[in-house]
Amino acid sequence: MKKAILLAAVLMLTVSCGEYQELLKSDDSGKKYSYAEQLYNEAQEEGDKRKYRKALRLFEQIVPEYRGKPQGEKLSFLFANTYYELGDYYLSSYEFERFQQSYPNSEKVEEAAFKKARSFYELSPNYALDQTDTDKAVAELQAYLNTYPEGEHVEEANDMAAELRIKLEKKEYEIAKQYHLTGEARAGNYRAAITSFTNFLANNPGSPFREGAHYYRFDSAYRLAINSFRDLMEERLREALEYYQTYKKYYPEGEYIEPMEASAEDIKSRLQNF
């Protein structure tokens, strides 16, 4: 009995595969549409990537034929969402954008806007790499939030946007730190670090990296000052002392307060020589 059931299942699968291959070669767009939609629905229920891929091959063949026709709206969304479900986020973002432009009054347009934004979110790389897709994701998430302030995905969109903004802040912060870390080899990098951290603090008022930025700005200024020619040293020592006082104002018991206080004492001692 088990062998008979297995044989029947294999036979059905073989017939199904044969029908699918014949359909791929067929010119019958209606049958392709029906079968692709069936595969898509089964894939949705079962989470079957293989069926999504099979549906996609059929969608790719018929989407151009249905543009501008009554079935085109539904087909365009299914096509975009199939790319999305398969993790092909470059193409899903493109197709969701196309759907929005073609069917701005569709009941699916909000979902398309969110999934387009999420596609870019999924494409966002490690903070150390180029952040073009991250910038795009933040812009698209904000566009979704602006357009649908009471939308179904508002909470998720806010969470993703906040996560990506922190990633962008970390990249900016780490670039500034690199200037600081290479300052001994090239004194001009300390000045670049000071400028970078000052800009960072101005541009990111709620960042979790603010305390570190205050510290490294001070330490860059301190190291720049003590390695300066005498005619520049006093002004730079006073600038560093101001950065120390700013840090202490906001973080009187901060993580970096002890090494900063030691450096501040050295600054005050040096200033007595002027």
C-alpha positions, 0 to 999 in steps of 0.5 A: 500500500505504501509503495502504491501511494508513493508511486501515485505521488511520483506519477502526479508530480511527473504529470504536474511538472510536464504540464508546467513545462508545456505551459511555459512554452504555450502562448495561452496567457489566460492559462498561464495567469490562472496557473501562476496565481494558483502556484502563488497562493499555494506558496503563500499558504505553504511558504514554499519558495520553489512554488514562488519561483515557478509562479515567477517564471510564468508572471515574467512571461505575461506581465507585459501583456496585461499592463493596462488591462483589468487584470493588470493591477492584481498581476502587477502586485503579485509579480512584485510581491513574488520578488519580495517573498523570494528575497530579490529586493532590488527587483521587488523595490522596482516593481512596487514602485512601478505598481504605485505609479501605475495604480495610485488608487489601488487598495494595495498601494499602501502595502506596496509603499511599505514593502518597497521601503522594506525592500531597501531596508533589507538591502541596507548593508553593514555600517562600514559599507556604502550606505546609499541603500540605507539612505534610500530606505530611510527616505522611503520609510519616512515617505510611507509614514508621511503618507499613511500616518495611521497606516497598518505598518506605522509601528514597524516602519518607525522601528526600522527607520530608527534602526537605520538612522542609528546605523548611519550615525555609527558610520559617521561616528566611526569615520570621525574616530578614524581621524582621531586614531590616525592623528599621531601619524598626521596631525591634521587629522586631529583637526579633521576629527574635531570638525567631524565630531562637532558636526556629528554632535550638531546633526545627531542630537539624540544619538547614542554615540554623543558621549563618545563624540564629546570625549573624542572631540576633547581628546583630539583637541588635547592631543593637537594642542600638546603637539603644536608649536608654542605660538598655537598651543595656548589657544588650542589648550583653551579650546580643548578645555572648553570641550572638557567643560562641555563634556562634564556639563552633560556627563558629570559621571560619564564613562570617560570622566577620569581620563578627561580629568587627568588631561584637563589637569595637564592642560591647566598646568601647561596654561600656567606657562603662558 
